Structures are given as structure tokens and as C-alpha cells.
Amino acid sequence: MTRHEERVWLVTGASRGLGRAVTEEALEAGDRVAGLARDVTSLAALDRKYPGRLLALPTDVSDRAAVFGAVDRAVAQLGGLDVVFNNAGELLAGMVEEYTEEQVHDHLAVNFLGALWVSQAVLPRLRARGAGHLFQVTSKGAGEGRGGYGLYGAGKAALKALSEALADESRDFGVRVTMLEPGPHATTLGNAMKSTPRLDVYDRTRRRLAAEAPPLGPVASTRKSAARILEIAGLSDPPIREPLEA
């Protein structure tokens, strides 16, 4: 891998999946990383492998005060902030009628509000430098509605709209925003998927949706996508949107 001037990253959802891959790729490239996750236990091996380069911060991104505190600590201990990978998220399956009020609040608190809190916390730091790059993880199809995953799609669609506005607002300060649109990846996101209570009346609909679902297609490598993200982070004129597929 080509070496470059050292950068400081802040990665949310750093303990697994694409967030973990980006954390590893950045450390391997010689950068320093503040890795945020609810449970940072799995980052201990990386801390041992790259001593002094990884700051693991247990953080629930749905807690705005906790996010701001983590960003303050990352900047203080790592000496600045250059690139933000705003990635934390979860998957929720269920019909629109089935969502409980608690599930709606919890899901959007992570997938949408969490991304907003991170954006708000890092922007003053990047703006003050007159530089920096913020990656926002939306989804393939940019959050279009799909039966059985309506709330997930709604959250990603909201994040897409927010990120488009953010890109327009921040460019005068030298801060770049790239919306990443991942397709299927080899991660544990599906294994950790949450589901709604099921109403029997939708059993036939569930069978129809399963039968009509298009083939999954090739599954992308998280390491390959992470390498592309680091490549984009090094561009002087990065894309506003970037699909991440096999």
C-alpha cells in the first residue's frame, strides 16, 4: 500500500463489518484511528498490533452528549481530526404496521440521529481546519422503500437528504462529504438484524416478498471497499456519491 502523510480518523461502528475493515486499513496505512462502538472489546487485538495508534472509545451514537464527548476526547488524545467514517447502524425487518413505538425510536436514534450527532460534533473541528472529509454511509439505492424493510429504508433516505444538504453547506469551508452506497457485503449486519413482532395477516405477504426478491448477487469484500474508501480519502476532489459493490 502506498504510504501517505499521517491522518487521524474517527470511525463509528468500528468493532465489526465495514467499520472494522476501515479501521484496520487506516491503521495499516500508518494512520491513527479513534474507533467508536458500543462494545470495543473486539478492538483490543488491533490495539496490541498497532500500539499507540488506536483509541477505542465505548460510545452509543444515539446519545448526543456521549458522541460530543467522544469526539472531544479523540481530538485531545490524537491531536486533531482529518477523516470521519460515519458508519454505525443496524438493520430492522418488519412490516410498517408491525413496528412498535420503541423500535421506531431506537432504530432511527442509531441510523439517522446517530449519524446527525456525529456530523454535528465533527464539523466544527473540520471547519476550523479548513479541511477534512466526512463519509456518510447510506445504502445501495440510497434508501428506497422495500417491503419488509420500510423503516430501514426511510432512515437511509433521510440520511441521504441530510448528507446532500451537508455537502452543499460545508464545501465553502473546505470540508468534503461523500455518501457511500454499499450493496451486499460480507458482514455480520444480517446476523444482528432485529425484527418486529409478527402479525399473522402478513404471512402471505412475507411469502410473496420472499418469492419476488431479486437474487442477492455478488457479495462485496469489506477489505476491498475499505481500500477504496482510503483511496477516496486521499483525493483532492472526491466524489459526492460512491457505490460500494463487488
Contacts in CASP RR format, 6 or more apart in sequence:
PFRMAT RR
TARGET T0000
AUTHOR 0000-0000-0000
METHOD contacts of the structure
MODEL  1
MTRHEERVWLVTGASRGLGRAVTEEALEAGDRVAGLARDVTSLAALDRKY
PGRLLALPTDVSDRAAVFGAVDRAVAQLGGLDVVFNNAGELLAGMVEEYT
EEQVHDHLAVNFLGALWVSQAVLPRLRARGAGHLFQVTSKGAGEGRGGYG
LYGAGKAALKALSEALADESRDFGVRVTMLEPGPHATTLGNAMKSTPRLD
VYDRTRRRLAAEAPPLGPVASTRKSAARILEIAGLSDPPIREPLEA
1 28 0 8 1.000
1 29 0 8 1.000
1 227 0 8 1.000
3 29 0 8 1.000
3 30 0 8 1.000
4 29 0 8 1.000
4 234 0 8 1.000
6 30 0 8 1.000
6 31 0 8 1.000
6 32 0 8 1.000
7 26 0 8 1.000
7 31 0 8 1.000
7 32 0 8 1.000
7 82 0 8 1.000
7 83 0 8 1.000
7 233 0 8 1.000
8 31 0 8 1.000
8 32 0 8 1.000
8 33 0 8 1.000
8 34 0 8 1.000
8 74 0 8 1.000
8 78 0 8 1.000
8 79 0 8 1.000
8 80 0 8 1.000
8 81 0 8 1.000
8 82 0 8 1.000
8 83 0 8 1.000
9 22 0 8 1.000
9 23 0 8 1.000
9 26 0 8 1.000
9 31 0 8 1.000
9 32 0 8 1.000
9 33 0 8 1.000
9 34 0 8 1.000
9 35 0 8 1.000
9 82 0 8 1.000
9 83 0 8 1.000
9 84 0 8 1.000
9 85 0 8 1.000
10 33 0 8 1.000
10 34 0 8 1.000
10 35 0 8 1.000
10 36 0 8 1.000
10 71 0 8 1.000
10 74 0 8 1.000
10 81 0 8 1.000
10 83 0 8 1.000
10 84 0 8 1.000
10 85 0 8 1.000
10 118 0 8 1.000
10 122 0 8 1.000
11 19 0 8 1.000
11 22 0 8 1.000
11 23 0 8 1.000
11 26 0 8 1.000
11 33 0 8 1.000
11 34 0 8 1.000
11 35 0 8 1.000
11 36 0 8 1.000
11 84 0 8 1.000
11 85 0 8 1.000
11 87 0 8 1.000
12 19 0 8 1.000
12 35 0 8 1.000
12 36 0 8 1.000
12 37 0 8 1.000
12 59 0 8 1.000
12 61 0 8 1.000
12 85 0 8 1.000
12 86 0 8 1.000
12 87 0 8 1.000
12 88 0 8 1.000
12 118 0 8 1.000
13 19 0 8 1.000
13 20 0 8 1.000
13 35 0 8 1.000
13 36 0 8 1.000
13 37 0 8 1.000
13 61 0 8 1.000
13 87 0 8 1.000
13 88 0 8 1.000
13 89 0 8 1.000
14 20 0 8 1.000
14 22 0 8 1.000
14 23 0 8 1.000
14 33 0 8 1.000
14 35 0 8 1.000
14 36 0 8 1.000
14 37 0 8 1.000
14 40 0 8 1.000
14 43 0 8 1.000
14 56 0 8 1.000
14 87 0 8 1.000
15 37 0 8 1.000
15 38 0 8 1.000
15 39 0 8 1.000
15 40 0 8 1.000
15 41 0 8 1.000
15 42 0 8 1.000
15 43 0 8 1.000
16 37 0 8 1.000
16 42 0 8 1.000
16 187 0 8 1.000
16 188 0 8 1.000
17 185 0 8 1.000
17 187 0 8 1.000
17 188 0 8 1.000
17 189 0 8 1.000
17 222 0 8 1.000
18 87 0 8 1.000
18 137 0 8 1.000
18 182 0 8 1.000
18 185 0 8 1.000
18 187 0 8 1.000
18 222 0 8 1.000
18 225 0 8 1.000
18 226 0 8 1.000
18 244 0 8 1.000
19 85 0 8 1.000
19 87 0 8 1.000
19 222 0 8 1.000
19 226 0 8 1.000
20 42 0 8 1.000
20 222 0 8 1.000
21 222 0 8 1.000
21 223 0 8 1.000
21 225 0 8 1.000
21 226 0 8 1.000
22 85 0 8 1.000
22 87 0 8 1.000
22 226 0 8 1.000
22 229 0 8 1.000
22 230 0 8 1.000
23 33 0 8 1.000
23 35 0 8 1.000
23 43 0 8 1.000
23 46 0 8 1.000
23 54 0 8 1.000
24 46 0 8 1.000
24 223 0 8 1.000
24 226 0 8 1.000
25 223 0 8 1.000
25 226 0 8 1.000
25 227 0 8 1.000
25 229 0 8 1.000
25 230 0 8 1.000
26 32 0 8 1.000
26 33 0 8 1.000
26 83 0 8 1.000
26 230 0 8 1.000
27 33 0 8 1.000
27 46 0 8 1.000
27 49 0 8 1.000
27 50 0 8 1.000
27 53 0 8 1.000
27 54 0 8 1.000
29 230 0 8 1.000
30 53 0 8 1.000
31 53 0 8 1.000
32 52 0 8 1.000
32 53 0 8 1.000
32 54 0 8 1.000
32 55 0 8 1.000
32 78 0 8 1.000
33 53 0 8 1.000
33 54 0 8 1.000
33 55 0 8 1.000
34 55 0 8 1.000
34 57 0 8 1.000
34 70 0 8 1.000
34 73 0 8 1.000
34 74 0 8 1.000
34 77 0 8 1.000
34 78 0 8 1.000
35 43 0 8 1.000
35 54 0 8 1.000
35 55 0 8 1.000
35 56 0 8 1.000
35 57 0 8 1.000
36 57 0 8 1.000
36 58 0 8 1.000
36 59 0 8 1.000
36 61 0 8 1.000
36 67 0 8 1.000
36 70 0 8 1.000
36 88 0 8 1.000
37 43 0 8 1.000
37 56 0 8 1.000
37 58 0 8 1.000
37 59 0 8 1.000
37 88 0 8 1.000
38 58 0 8 1.000
38 59 0 8 1.000
38 60 0 8 1.000
39 58 0 8 1.000
40 56 0 8 1.000
40 57 0 8 1.000
40 58 0 8 1.000
43 54 0 8 1.000
43 56 0 8 1.000
44 56 0 8 1.000
46 54 0 8 1.000
47 54 0 8 1.000
47 56 0 8 1.000
55 73 0 8 1.000
55 74 0 8 1.000
55 77 0 8 1.000
55 78 0 8 1.000
57 70 0 8 1.000
57 73 0 8 1.000
57 74 0 8 1.000
59 66 0 8 1.000
59 67 0 8 1.000
59 70 0 8 1.000
60 66 0 8 1.000
61 67 0 8 1.000
61 88 0 8 1.000
61 89 0 8 1.000
61 110 0 8 1.000
61 114 0 8 1.000
61 115 0 8 1.000
61 117 0 8 1.000
61 118 0 8 1.000
62 106 0 8 1.000
62 109 0 8 1.000
62 110 0 8 1.000
62 113 0 8 1.000
62 114 0 8 1.000
62 117 0 8 1.000
63 117 0 8 1.000
64 113 0 8 1.000
64 114 0 8 1.000
64 117 0 8 1.000
64 120 0 8 1.000
67 114 0 8 1.000
67 117 0 8 1.000
67 118 0 8 1.000
67 121 0 8 1.000
68 117 0 8 1.000
68 120 0 8 1.000
68 121 0 8 1.000
69 121 0 8 1.000
70 121 0 8 1.000
71 81 0 8 1.000
71 118 0 8 1.000
71 121 0 8 1.000
71 122 0 8 1.000
71 125 0 8 1.000
74 80 0 8 1.000
74 81 0 8 1.000
75 81 0 8 1.000
75 125 0 8 1.000
80 125 0 8 1.000
81 122 0 8 1.000
81 125 0 8 1.000
81 126 0 8 1.000
81 129 0 8 1.000
81 132 0 8 1.000
82 131 0 8 1.000
82 132 0 8 1.000
82 133 0 8 1.000
83 132 0 8 1.000
83 133 0 8 1.000
83 134 0 8 1.000
83 135 0 8 1.000
83 233 0 8 1.000
84 118 0 8 1.000
84 122 0 8 1.000
84 126 0 8 1.000
84 133 0 8 1.000
84 134 0 8 1.000
84 135 0 8 1.000
85 135 0 8 1.000
85 137 0 8 1.000
85 229 0 8 1.000
86 115 0 8 1.000
86 118 0 8 1.000
86 119 0 8 1.000
86 134 0 8 1.000
86 135 0 8 1.000
86 136 0 8 1.000
86 137 0 8 1.000
87 135 0 8 1.000
87 137 0 8 1.000
88 110 0 8 1.000
88 114 0 8 1.000
88 115 0 8 1.000
88 118 0 8 1.000
89 110 0 8 1.000
89 111 0 8 1.000
89 137 0 8 1.000
90 107 0 8 1.000
90 110 0 8 1.000
90 111 0 8 1.000
90 189 0 8 1.000
90 192 0 8 1.000
90 193 0 8 1.000
90 194 0 8 1.000
91 149 0 8 1.000
91 152 0 8 1.000
91 189 0 8 1.000
91 190 0 8 1.000
91 192 0 8 1.000
91 193 0 8 1.000
91 194 0 8 1.000
92 99 0 8 1.000
92 103 0 8 1.000
92 107 0 8 1.000
92 149 0 8 1.000
92 151 0 8 1.000
92 152 0 8 1.000
92 193 0 8 1.000
92 194 0 8 1.000
92 195 0 8 1.000
92 196 0 8 1.000
93 148 0 8 1.000
93 149 0 8 1.000
93 152 0 8 1.000
93 193 0 8 1.000
93 194 0 8 1.000
93 195 0 8 1.000
93 196 0 8 1.000
94 148 0 8 1.000
94 149 0 8 1.000
94 150 0 8 1.000
94 151 0 8 1.000
94 195 0 8 1.000
94 196 0 8 1.000
94 198 0 8 1.000
95 147 0 8 1.000
95 148 0 8 1.000
95 196 0 8 1.000
95 199 0 8 1.000
95 202 0 8 1.000
95 205 0 8 1.000
96 150 0 8 1.000
96 151 0 8 1.000
97 199 0 8 1.000
97 202 0 8 1.000
98 196 0 8 1.000
98 197 0 8 1.000
98 198 0 8 1.000
98 199 0 8 1.000
98 202 0 8 1.000
99 151 0 8 1.000
99 196 0 8 1.000
100 196 0 8 1.000
100 197 0 8 1.000
103 151 0 8 1.000
103 194 0 8 1.000
103 196 0 8 1.000
104 151 0 8 1.000
107 151 0 8 1.000
107 152 0 8 1.000
107 155 0 8 1.000
107 194 0 8 1.000
108 151 0 8 1.000
108 155 0 8 1.000
108 158 0 8 1.000
111 152 0 8 1.000
111 155 0 8 1.000
111 156 0 8 1.000
111 159 0 8 1.000
112 155 0 8 1.000
112 158 0 8 1.000
112 159 0 8 1.000
112 162 0 8 1.000
115 136 0 8 1.000
115 137 0 8 1.000
115 159 0 8 1.000
115 162 0 8 1.000
116 162 0 8 1.000
119 134 0 8 1.000
119 136 0 8 1.000
119 162 0 8 1.000
119 166 0 8 1.000
122 134 0 8 1.000
123 134 0 8 1.000
123 170 0 8 1.000
123 175 0 8 1.000
126 132 0 8 1.000
126 134 0 8 1.000
126 170 0 8 1.000
126 173 0 8 1.000
126 175 0 8 1.000
127 170 0 8 1.000
127 173 0 8 1.000
127 174 0 8 1.000
127 175 0 8 1.000
130 173 0 8 1.000
130 174 0 8 1.000
130 175 0 8 1.000
131 174 0 8 1.000
131 175 0 8 1.000
132 174 0 8 1.000
132 175 0 8 1.000
132 176 0 8 1.000
133 175 0 8 1.000
133 176 0 8 1.000
133 177 0 8 1.000
133 178 0 8 1.000
133 232 0 8 1.000
133 233 0 8 1.000
133 234 0 8 1.000
133 238 0 8 1.000
134 166 0 8 1.000
134 170 0 8 1.000
134 175 0 8 1.000
134 176 0 8 1.000
134 177 0 8 1.000
134 178 0 8 1.000
135 177 0 8 1.000
135 178 0 8 1.000
135 180 0 8 1.000
135 229 0 8 1.000
135 232 0 8 1.000
135 233 0 8 1.000
136 159 0 8 1.000
136 162 0 8 1.000
136 163 0 8 1.000
136 166 0 8 1.000
136 177 0 8 1.000
136 178 0 8 1.000
136 179 0 8 1.000
136 180 0 8 1.000
137 180 0 8 1.000
137 182 0 8 1.000
138 156 0 8 1.000
138 159 0 8 1.000
138 160 0 8 1.000
138 163 0 8 1.000
138 179 0 8 1.000
138 180 0 8 1.000
138 181 0 8 1.000
139 152 0 8 1.000
139 153 0 8 1.000
139 156 0 8 1.000
139 181 0 8 1.000
139 182 0 8 1.000
139 183 0 8 1.000
140 181 0 8 1.000
140 182 0 8 1.000
140 183 0 8 1.000
140 184 0 8 1.000
140 243 0 8 1.000
140 245 0 8 1.000
141 181 0 8 1.000
142 156 0 8 1.000
142 157 0 8 1.000
142 160 0 8 1.000
142 179 0 8 1.000
142 181 0 8 1.000
143 152 0 8 1.000
143 153 0 8 1.000
143 154 0 8 1.000
143 155 0 8 1.000
143 156 0 8 1.000
143 157 0 8 1.000
143 160 0 8 1.000
144 153 0 8 1.000
144 157 0 8 1.000
145 153 0 8 1.000
145 154 0 8 1.000
145 157 0 8 1.000
146 153 0 8 1.000
147 209 0 8 1.000
148 206 0 8 1.000
148 209 0 8 1.000
160 179 0 8 1.000
163 177 0 8 1.000
163 179 0 8 1.000
164 179 0 8 1.000
164 240 0 8 1.000
166 177 0 8 1.000
167 176 0 8 1.000
167 177 0 8 1.000
167 179 0 8 1.000
167 240 0 8 1.000
170 176 0 8 1.000
170 177 0 8 1.000
171 177 0 8 1.000
176 238 0 8 1.000
177 240 0 8 1.000
178 232 0 8 1.000
178 238 0 8 1.000
178 239 0 8 1.000
178 240 0 8 1.000
178 241 0 8 1.000
178 242 0 8 1.000
179 240 0 8 1.000
179 241 0 8 1.000
179 242 0 8 1.000
180 229 0 8 1.000
180 242 0 8 1.000
180 244 0 8 1.000
181 241 0 8 1.000
181 242 0 8 1.000
181 243 0 8 1.000
181 244 0 8 1.000
182 220 0 8 1.000
182 225 0 8 1.000
182 243 0 8 1.000
182 244 0 8 1.000
182 245 0 8 1.000
183 220 0 8 1.000
183 243 0 8 1.000
183 244 0 8 1.000
183 245 0 8 1.000
184 216 0 8 1.000
184 217 0 8 1.000
184 218 0 8 1.000
184 219 0 8 1.000
184 220 0 8 1.000
184 245 0 8 1.000
184 246 0 8 1.000
185 219 0 8 1.000
185 220 0 8 1.000
185 221 0 8 1.000
185 222 0 8 1.000
185 225 0 8 1.000
185 244 0 8 1.000
186 219 0 8 1.000
186 220 0 8 1.000
186 221 0 8 1.000
186 222 0 8 1.000
187 222 0 8 1.000
217 246 0 8 1.000
218 245 0 8 1.000
218 246 0 8 1.000
219 246 0 8 1.000
220 244 0 8 1.000
220 245 0 8 1.000
220 246 0 8 1.000
221 246 0 8 1.000
225 244 0 8 1.000
228 242 0 8 1.000
228 244 0 8 1.000
229 244 0 8 1.000
232 238 0 8 1.000
232 239 0 8 1.000
232 242 0 8 1.000
END
